[in-house]
């Protein structure tokens, strides 16, 4: 049994059919100034039932590559965004 990576972020865009773009924020310590700074990365995740909307907070789990840039699948919706 292998360990699958899990990411949590906010949906920033519906990117075509069954795909959403998720912005993941992480906090790292700056090597020189020893201050906590934000780092951002966007991931494409697979949404089989097209249930995501912009602003939703989601958890995604790593899976086999579904396309050239898509390697994460929706696990659950943590919170819904404002409409």
Beta strands, then each sheet from edge to edge (+ up, - down):
strand 1: 6-14
strand 2: 19-29
strand 3: 36-46
strand 4: 57-62
strand 5: 70-79
sheet 1: 1+ 2- 3+ 5+ 4- 1+
end
